[in-house]
C-alpha cells in the first residue's frame, strides 16, 4: 500500500492523539490544558490553526474519543460507519495546497475549520484510505497487557503486535525468557 507523506503525517497525528487519552480514571490526560494542546499542534505541524481556546480543547477531546472507537471497531464495516460520521460532521472539503515548502497535497478540512474539524477531516480520511485498501486490521492496539496504546502496523506481513518493540515487546520477551529460565531451574 502506497502511503503518501501527508497521509503518514495524519496517521502519526491520529495515533498520537488517541494515545493522549487516559486509559482509566487513575491515569492522567495527555491533553490536560491549552498549553498541552498547543504543544501537540506544534509537534505535529498542524497547519492553518488559529488561536486555541477551551472550546478547541473540549472539541479535540471529543474527536479523540471518536478516533479511539475507530481503532476499537470490530470490523471494516463498523470502522467505515464511524469514519463516515466523523468526516461528514467535520464538513470535509478536499482541496489541493502546496504550503510551507511541501509539494502539492490534499487538505480535507474546510478553510477556517476548527482544530477538531481539521483533525477529524484529515486524520479521518487517512484512516478511510486504510479501510478502502482492505487494510483496516492494521489499525491496532498494543498487545502488551499493561499498555493498549494505538498504533498503525506498517510491517510488510502485518505482524506487529506492540506499539514499540523496544519497550513493550522487549519487556514481554524478557519476562517470558525469565519465566522459562525459572521453570527450567526449578525442574532441574
Residue pairs with C-beta under 8 A, 6 or more apart in sequence:
1 130
1 133
1 135
3 11
3 129
3 154
4 105
5 102
5 105
6 102
6 105
6 106
6 122
7 126
7 129
9 44
9 45
10 122
10 123
10 125
10 126
11 123
11 126
11 127
11 152
12 44
13 44
13 46
13 119
13 122
13 123
14 67
14 119
14 123
14 126
14 127
15 150
15 151
15 152
16 40
16 43
16 44
17 40
17 60
17 63
17 64
17 67
17 119
17 123
18 64
18 67
18 68
18 71
18 150
19 30
19 149
19 150
19 163
20 29
20 30
20 31
20 40
20 64
21 29
21 30
21 61
21 64
21 65
21 68
22 28
22 29
22 30
23 148
29 61
30 36
31 37
31 40
31 57
31 60
31 61
31 64
33 57
34 52
34 53
34 54
34 56
34 57
37 52
37 56
37 57
37 60
37 115
38 52
41 49
41 52
41 115
45 100
46 115
46 118
46 119
47 99
47 100
47 107
48 107
48 109
48 111
48 113
48 118
49 115
49 118
52 115
55 114
56 114
56 115
56 116
59 114
59 115
59 116
59 117
60 115
60 116
60 119
62 116
63 86
63 116
63 119
63 120
66 82
66 85
66 86
66 120
67 86
67 123
67 124
67 127
68 150
69 82
70 79
70 82
70 83
70 86
70 127
70 139
71 139
71 140
71 141
71 150
72 141
73 79
73 82
73 136
75 136
76 131
76 134
76 136
79 127
79 131
79 136
79 139
80 128
80 131
83 124
83 127
83 128
83 131
86 120
86 124
87 108
87 120
87 121
87 124
87 125
87 128
89 117
89 120
90 108
90 109
90 110
90 113
90 116
90 117
90 118
90 120
90 121
90 124
91 109
91 110
91 113
91 117
91 121
92 108
92 109
92 110
92 121
92 124
92 125
93 108
93 109
93 110
93 111
93 121
94 106
94 107
94 108
95 106
95 107
95 111
96 104
96 105
96 106
97 104
97 105
97 106
97 107
98 104
98 105
107 121
107 122
108 121
108 122
108 124
108 125
109 117
109 118
109 120
109 121
109 122
110 117
110 121
113 121
127 139
130 136
130 138
130 139
130 152
137 153
137 158
138 152
138 153
138 154
138 158
139 150
139 152
139 153
140 150
140 151
140 152
140 153
140 160
141 148
141 149
141 150
141 151
142 148
142 149
142 150
142 151
142 161
142 162
142 163
142 164
142 168
143 161
143 162
143 168
144 162
144 163
144 168
144 169
144 171
144 172
147 162
147 163
147 168
149 163
149 168
150 163
151 160
151 163
153 159
153 160
154 160
161 169
162 168
162 169
162 172
